[in-house]
Amino acid sequence: MNLIQVWINNQPVEVPAGTTILCAAKKAGIRIPTLCFVEGLQPIGACRVCIVELEGSRNLVAACSTQVAPGMRIRTNTGRVRRARTAVVELLLSEHNGECQTCDRNGQCELQSLAAELGIREIRFPGQQAKRRVDLSTPAISRDSGKCIKCRRCVAVCLEMQNVGALFPQYRGFDTLIGPAFGKDLASVTCVQCGQCTAICPVGAISERDHVEQVWAALEVPENTVVVQTAPAIRAALGECFGLPPGTRVTGKMVAALRRLGFDAVFDTNFGADLTIVEEASELLTRLRQAFIDGHSEVLPMFTSCSPAWVNYMEFFHPELLPRLSTCKSPQQMLGAVIKTYYARKLGKRPEDVFVVSVMPCTAKKYEATRPEMNASGVRDVDAVLTTRELARMIRAAGIDFASLPDEEMDAPLGMATGAAVIFGHTGGVMEAALRTAYEWLTGRELPFPNLHVSGLAELDGIKEAEIPLSGLKPEWRFLEGVTLRVAVAHGLGNAERLIRAILSGQRQYHFVEVMACPGGCIGGGGQPRFTDNRLRAARIAALQKEDEGKPIRKSHLNPFIQQLYAEFLGEPLGEMSHKLLHTHYVAREPV
């Protein structure tokens, strides 16, 4: 590796050639503020907040987009730099219609924090503000153009990371507008509603559609039975909203908080994940039989369908591959349907008398809950969806001291889940959980990997592959003897698109593919605590893996409550009742 030495604030730093000043400073323990930079994406130098002074240079330069050179001497905190940086932020504030007192980012706004750091106490440049437009056209995401500071983070993440391109800078100068082309609403363009724009926005210009008041209202109706389910990724991130270190598992405290908010039952979306694995592994084996016995090779590879933004992406961009998507609903929707039927029947209630709230790391789950096909119970199977951020706001509003809460257990039977369900929350987890069950059904033996973890699938590489040789199979599966099961995992829709192209071109061949729309999977979802980078993602992944490894049962098909559900209500996997409640179909949509 070609290392070069530079000097930052009189400190010598050695970094590889091609490193930016911003990254070199970070290595030296020096923080340079920025409002437009996103780790892993092409730096654009749009905000100019990260300007620094170079010895021998007449102009200040943007640290995020300027590479170091041998012997370069950089100063990040001179009077000239501070004055210029302050002026940049003052100009941003002058046209920012922030409404800070009532903004949902108040106290967590990067612009607000930067202004405080720089000691800005007044707006020196009062003037015209950008024309405000509020877009509430989608079920998942809200936009307020008056709060936009034109940093272009949302543009970069939507186009580069997610390969969607729903947002663009339009016009020039003061009139620049960030949004869908031709001033359209998000609902009228190709937006998959993944919410990565809401996670990356430094201010309150793009946020999730707020369901908090809807949930409070439901909790205040005495006749309602209000049930909550929580996704696996929540327990690894919610603590961050209350000052706990990233990766702190707060499962028990979360349950206690939900009970104190007034929910009648606290269930685990992990139960739905176990149910998903039983159905999905059954579907995979059915497709393998169709391909190897009946010659229908077009049914493979089977793609997972747990990520609603990924499903939206396929409907928009690859409708020709929809028959290869698993027909399984996501764990959220499976559990919603079971709560409104099986559980409601046990309570002696009608489906419409049970109000189901989901707590999800994903904004697209809000959209998914509104899809017309998600009403297997006869009414909407999930009534409201809260993000991790929204649940944190509810806990604060209720005056609950989260950190001091005791640990409590979820309610049986729909709160009991296995370790396989826990790892649904991170990239590679759905694949690994499905393989634990499918391999055991094929062979009668455990998956032959240390501690049941398939090597490499949980890592943060954009595309990951694994091979599982099949041998010593049960008699009914002998037709697969000697086959090597080839699987792949992608997270982030840009990576998914690269994988799809490799499959369609014949460069790669697989039997089973997992895709999660968000970087790192659900632990990096659009509704998680901001700002998420790979350090936080890795900590959250480690938390979920630790919880999986501590579970007494780590394979979905061995969950006794899942077995009971099939015996009492569903019948068998892929049967008539499970097909009605747990499976769905997809619709090709025209990109706009």
N, C-alpha and C positions, 0 to 999 in steps of 0.2 A: 504494500500500500504506500503510495506517495504522500508523505506527510509534509506539511509546510508550517512554518512558525509565523504567527502574527502576534501583535501586541494590542490588547484591549484594556483600556484604562490602566496602562503601564504594567499589565500582567501578561507574561508570555503564555501563549496557547498554541498547542500543536493539533492540527486537524487535517483530515484528508483534503487533497486538492478538489476543488469543486464545491466545498462547503460554503454555505451562505454566512454572512456576518451574524445573522440572527441565531443560527445553529451553533456557530463558534462561541458566541457570547453565552449561550445556554450551557455549553460544556464548561465554560469558565465560571459558572455560577452567577452570571449576570443576566438579569431579566430586562429585555427590551420590550416595551409594550407594543401591541399591534391589534388592530381591529379587523383586518382582512385576511390574515394568514391562517391557513388550515393545514395541519400536519398531513403529509402524504400527497397533497395536491400542488399543482403548479403555482408558485407565488406570483402575484399580480401587482403588488405594490400600489394598490388603489387608495388606501386610507392615508398613507404618508405619516402615520403616527410613529412608525419605527425608524424614523430618520436618525442618522448618526453622522459624526464628523470624521472625515479622513484627513490625516496629515498630508498636506500638499495639494488637497483638492479644494477648489473654490466653492463648490456646491455641496450641500448636505445630500446624502444618498439614503435610499431605502434599504434597511438591513435585511429585509426578507427576500429581496431579489438581487442583491449584490453579492457576488462571490468574493471570497478572500483571495489575496495574492501574497506571495512571499514577502515578509518584512513589513506588511501593511500595519500602520498604526491607527487604531480606531479609538475614538472617544464617544461614549454613549451618554454622558451626563454633563457636558459643558453648558455654560450659560447660553450660548448660541443654540445648542440643541434644545434645551428646556424652553427657551422662548419660542422657538419655531414649533415645537411639539404642542405647547400650550395654545398657540395661535391656531393650529390645525384643529384641535379639539374645540376651541371656542367657535370656530366657523361651523363645525358640525352641529354644535349645540344651537347655533343661531337659527338654523333652519329645521331643527328637530322638534316636531310637535309631540313631545314625549309624554305629557300628562303624567309626570312621574309619581304623583301622589296616588294615582289609581291604576297605574300600569302593573300588570302581573309580574314584570321584571323588577319592580321597585325593590332595591336592596340586593338584587342579583344581576344588575345591568352592567355590562362591561363599560359602556360609555359613561355611565354615572360613576362607577368606581374609578375610572381613569381621570375624570374631572376632579374627583376628590383628591386623588394622588397628586395631581398637578397644582392643587390649591386654588382652583377656579371658584370664585365666590360670586361672580356676576358675569352677565353676558355683555361683552363689550361691543358686539356687532349685531344689535337688534335689526331685524329686517324681515323681508318677505319669507314666509314659510311655504314649503311644498304643499301643493293641493292634496288634500286628504281624501282617500277612498278606502272604505272598509269592505272587504270581500268575505262574505260568510256563505259562499255558494256551495262548499263541500261539507260533508258531515265530519271531516277530520281536522281541517286546517282553517285558520282565520288569518287574514292579511290586513294590515293597517299601513297604508303607504305614507301616512303622515309621520310615522315613527322611523321610517327607513332612512339609514344613513349612507346607503349606496356603497356599502363595503364589498358587495358582490360575492360574499361567502356562499349565499344560497345558490347563486348562479353556478359557482364552481362545483359545489357538492352535487347539485342536480344533474349537471352535464358530465362532469369528469368521473365522479364516484358512482352515480346511479344510472348514467347513460340515458337519461330521460329528456332533459332539456326543456322543462316546462316554464322556466323563468329566464328572462333575458334583460339586459340593459337596453333601454330604448331612448331615443332623442339624445340631446347633448347638453353639457353644462348644467345650469341650475334646473333645467327642465328634464334632466335624466330621470327615467322611471324604471324601477326594477319590477318586473312582473311578467305575466303571460303576454304573448305577442298580440299586437293590435288592441291593447287595453282590455282584453277579455278577462272573464272570471276564471278561476282555477277549474271550476266544474266543466267549463266548455273547452278545455284543452287536455292534452295527454299528461295527466298528473296521476301517479300511482298512489299518492297520499302516504308515502313512507314516513314523512315527517322529519327527514334528515335536515331539511331547511329550518325547521323549528328548533332543532337541537343545536344548530350551528349559528343561528342569528344572534349577534351580540346584544341586541336591544329587544324591544317588544314588537317588532314589525311583523313577525310571523310566529304564531303560536298554535297550540292545539285548540280545537273547539271545546269550550269549557262545559263540562257536565256536572260541576259541583253543585250548583243550585238545584238541578234536577234531582240529584241524589238526596240532598237535604230535604227537599219537598217530599220525596217518597218515604224517608225515615220518619216524617212527622205525621203520616197517615196511620192511625191506630189499626185500621183494618188490613193494612199491607203486611205481608210476610216478606221482609227485605233480606235477601241472601247475597253475600259477596263471595266472589272467587278471586284468587290472586295468582298471577303467573309466576313461574319459577324465578325469572330475572329480577322481580321486584325485591325479593329478600336479600339480594346481593348488592342493591344500589340504594334502597330507601334510606338507610342509615346516613348516607352522604348528605341528605337534606337536613340532618340534625347534627352535623359536625363530626360524625363518626368516620374513621378512615375508610377509604375505598376498599371494597371486598369484605367489609364486616357483615356477617350473616345476622340478620335481625328477624328471622322467621317468627320466633316466639313473641317478641315485642310487637311486631306487626299485627299478629293475631289479637294480642291484648288491646292494642289501639283500636282495631276494627270493632271489637266488642264494646269498647267504651264509646264509640261513635254511635252505637245503637243498632247494629246489624243483628238480625235474629239468628243467623247461622253464618259461620265462616268456613267456607270450603276452599279446596285447593285445586287450581287449574291443573296441577300435576295429576290429579285423578283423571281428568280429561286427557292428559298426555298419555297416561298408561292405557286408557281406552283407545286412543289414536294408534298406539303401537300395535295393539292386538289386531285392530282392523287393517292397519297399513302393512304389517308383516304378512297378514293373511292375503292381502291384495298382491303383494310382491310375489309370494309363492304361486298364486294363481296365474300371474303374468308370466312367471318362469315356465310354468306348465304349458301355457298357451304358446309360448315361443319355442320351446324345445320339443314338445310333443305334437302340437297342432300346426307348427310352422308359421305362426303369426309373429314374426320378428318385429313388426311395427309397434307392438305394445311396449317395447323396451327402447331406451331405458325408462324406468318409471321415475318421475320427478316428485319430490315431496310437495305438499300443498298446505303446510302449516302457516306460512307467511302470507298474509293477505296482500301486501304490496307486491310480492313476487307473483301471486296469482293475477293481480291487476296488470302487471308487466307482461305476462304471457298473453293475456286477453288482448292487450293493445298491440304488442310487437311480434308475437309468435303464435297466432291462433292456430297455425297448422300443427303445433305441438300440444294443443290442449288435450287430445286423447291420451297423451302420455303422462299428464298430471294425475297423481293419485286422486281418487274421488273422495277421499277422507276429508271431512271438515276439520278445521283447526280445533285444538283442545278447548279453546274458549267456547266455540259454538257447540261442540259435542256435549260439554258439561252443561251449557245453558239448556239444551234440549232435554237432557236427563233430569235436570232440576225441575223443569216445568212439566215433566210427565211423571217419571218414576217417583221423585221426591214429593212432588205436589200431591200425587195419589196417596202416598203414605201419610201426608198431613190431612187428607180429606179435603183438599182445596182444588179449585180450578186453576189451570195454567195462568189465566189473567190475574189471579189473586196473589201470585208470587212475583215479586219484582227482583230481577237478577241484575246485579252490578258486577262488572269485571274490573279488576285493577290490572292494567297492562303496561308494558314498557313501550308500546307501539301506538302511534296515532292512527295507523291504518285499521286497527281493530275497531275504531269508532265507525269507520266506513263499513267494515265487514258486518258489523251487527245490524246495519240497516239494509243489507242486501235482501231483496224480496224472497230469495230461496231459503233464508235463514229463519224460517218460522215453522219448523217441523212439529211444534207443539200446538199449532193452530193460531198462535200469536207470536210476536217477536220473542225469540229464545233468549236474547240478552237485551235488557232494556236501556242500560247506560254503561258507558265505558269511561273509567278514569285512568289517566296516566299516573306514573310514579309521582310526578310533580304535583298533580292535582290532589292525590291522596295526602301528600305532605302538607299542602295548604289546608286541607280539612282538619288534619290532626292539630295543626297550629291554631286554627280558628276555634277548635273545641277546648283549647287550653290544656292539652295533654302534654305532660313532660315525657316525651318519648324515651329518652335515654334511661329513665329511672323505672320504666315499666317492667313487671315480671314477665317471664316467658310463659306463654300459654299454648295449648295444643289446639289444632283445628278440630272441627266437629266431624264425627263419624256419621255415615260411612263415606261421604263424598269429600272428606278432607284427608283421607288416608292414601298415600302414594308411595311408589318405590324410588330408588335411586335413579333408575333409568329415566323417570319422568323429570327429575330435577335438572338433568343435563340438557333437556330441551331448550334451556335458556341461553345456551351458547352455541356458536358455530360448531358443526360436527356432532352435536348432541343427539339430534333426531336420528341421524344415520347410525350412530353407535347404539342407541337404544333399540332401534329396529333390528340391527344385526344381532344383538344379544338374544332377542326372541327368535328371529328367523333361523339363526344357526342352530339353536337348541331344538327347535321343531324339526329341522332337517336331520340332525345327527344324534339327538339325545344327550349331547355334551355341551359344556359351557364354551363360549367363544374363547379361542386359544390365544388370548392376549393378556399380558400382565395386568392384574387388577381389573380386568374387563375393559380396559381402555384401548381402543384401536389406535395404534401409534400415529401421531401427527394430526388426527382429525380435529382436535381442539385448538391447534395452533392458529396464529393470526395471519398465515399466508393466505393470499386471496383465493387460490384454488389448491385443493389438496386431494390426493388420490390414495387408495388402499386396495389391496388384493387379498381375498380370503379363499384359499384352496378348499374345495369341498371333497371330502373322502369319508368313508365309513358311514354312508348315509343309511337312513331307515329304508326298508324295502320299497315303500311307496314313492321314494324320491331317488331311487337308484339311477334314473335317467340323467341326473345331474352329477353322477360320480365322475370325479376327475376334472370337473369344470372349475375354473377359477372365477369367483364372483368379483367383478370389478366395480368399484364404487368411486364416486367423486363428491366433493363438497365445495361449494362456493358461497362466499358471503360478500354482500355489496352487489348491486345489480350490474355494475360495469364488469365485474369479474364473472358474473353469471352469463352476460352476453358473450364474453370471450370463450367461455366453456361451451355455450350453445353452438357458436360458430365452428369450434373444433369438432363437435359431435356431428353437425350437419355436413361438414366437409369430409368426414370419414377419418380425420386425423386421430380422433379418440373414440373409443367404444366402451360403453359402460352398461351395467345392468340396472344400477340404482344411483340416483343423483339427489343430493340434498342442496337446496338453495335457501338462504336467508337473505332478505332484502337489505338488512342493515349491517354495517361493519361489526364483526364480532358476533353476529346473531342478535338475539333479543337483548342481551346485556348492553348492546350499543344502540338500542332502539330510539326512535324519534321522541319518545315520551320520557326518557330517562333524565336524571339530573344533568344539567349542563356544567361544564363543557367536557365532552368525552374524548379522550385520546387513547392510544394503545396501552399506556400505563394503567389507566383505569380499567380498560377492557380486560387486560390480563388479570388484574386483581379480582374482578368480578367472576371471571372464569374459574379461577382458583377456588373461590368461595363455593361455587356450585359443585365443583368436583369433590371438594372436601365433604359437602353435605351428602352427595351421592355415596361416597365411600363409607360414610358413617351409618347408612341405612341398613336395617336388618335384611331387607329384601331389595335386590338391585335389578330385577328383571320384571318387566311390566306384566307378563302373562302369569306371574306367580302372586300378584296382588290378590289376596283372598276376597277383598271387597269387589274387585272387578269380576272375579269368578262368580261371586254371589249375584252381581247385577245380571250377568248372562243367564244364570240358572233361574232367577226369579222373573226376569223381564225381557231381556233382549233375545234370548234363545241361543244363537250361535253367531260367530263372526261372519260377516257378509250375508247374514240371513235377512229375512223380510223386515223384521223390526229394526235391526241395526241399519239396514239400507235406508229405511225411511227416516230415522233420526240422525244418523251419523255420517251419511254420505251426501254428496251434492253434485252439481253439474256447473259447467262454465260457459261463458258466452263470448264469442269473438266480438271485439270492439274496434272501431276504426280510429287509428291515431289521428289527432288533429294538430 
